[in-house]
Structure formats: C-alpha cells, structure tokens
Amino acid sequence: MFRGATNLSMDAKGRLAVPARHRDALLTQSAGNVVITAHPHGCLLLYPQPAWEPIQAKMMALSSFDKQSSSLQRLLVGYAEDITIDAAGRMLVSPALREFANLEKEVMLVGQGSHFEMWNMAAWRKQLDNVMNGDCIEMPAELEGFSL
C-alpha cells in the first residue's frame, strides 16, 4: 500500500531517488521493475510492474475503433515505459515523460494505494488549491453517504 506525499529532487539526467520506505516495497513487489506512464490529468503514474500488467490488458481489450478508447490507449500504453530501480535506489524518467508532465527539479511523489502519481510541483500546488477551494469536489454517486 503506497501512501503519503514526498517532495523529491530530480537531477539533471532525470533521475529520482525513490524514498527508502517505498523502495523496499517496490523491490519486494516487483524486484524493482516499475512502469511509468502518462495520465490525462498531466501527471505521471508509477506502478509496480505486476500491478500494471492487468491495467494494460484491460486497455488493450478496448476497441481501437472507438475514439475515446484509442485516445486512452495512446496515452496510457503509448507512453508506458518499463524502468528498473538502480542499485542506488534511483529511477530514470525519460525525456518524453518528463516533457509530458513538465517535470523539473522539484517533483511531488504521491501515494495512491496501488501506485504513485508524480507531479510537477506547480501543478501539484494547483491541484491542492482546487481541492481546498472546493473547485473539484463533486462526490460520485457511489460515495453518497460516505464520511470521514
């Protein structure tokens, strides 16, 4: 279970050091093999490889003749890259993925249970501002009556 938000520094080559608490879990779950891909919200998704495989299979089972499905396939599967965490606990984010998410030196790694989101710091702050201002909080029907 991946949770928590961590501010990371990306080096000039596009490498990020995975926090030790998450690195150990990723090594256990996937021997350090992860998949990074693009998300429609402008961030990147980071999955342990075994958790990504069923998602990719579902995406590829969708009709390529449907415009919405094929657009999501292009984004999620087209940008997906297999990455191995190196011996120093770092992962290399490709230039294409860095460009997609506008990742620079400061990156926010946000746990989402089964995976992580990786955000450009300015975009992450905008997401938080939207939530705090109530701009994007519309509860789906399945959460009706949900309380914390």
NORMOKA-V696912 format. One record per pair of residues at least 24 apart in sequence whose ideal C-beta (glycine too) atoms are under 6 Angstrom apart, sorted by the first residue. I is the first residue (numbers start at 0). J is the second residue. Records with the same first field share a line. If there is no record, write none. Layout:
I = J  J
//
This chain:
0 = 112
1 = 110  115
2 = 110
3 = 110
4 = 109
5 = 108
6 = 107
7 = 106  108
8 = 104
9 = 104  106
13 = 91  92  97
14 = 89  91
15 = 90
16 = 88  89
17 = 84  88
22 = 88
31 = 83  84
32 = 83
33 = 82
34 = 79  81
35 = 80  82  96
36 = 75  78  79
37 = 74  78  99
41 = 122
42 = 100  116  117  118
43 = 96  100  117
44 = 114
45 = 115  117
46 = 114
50 = 113
//
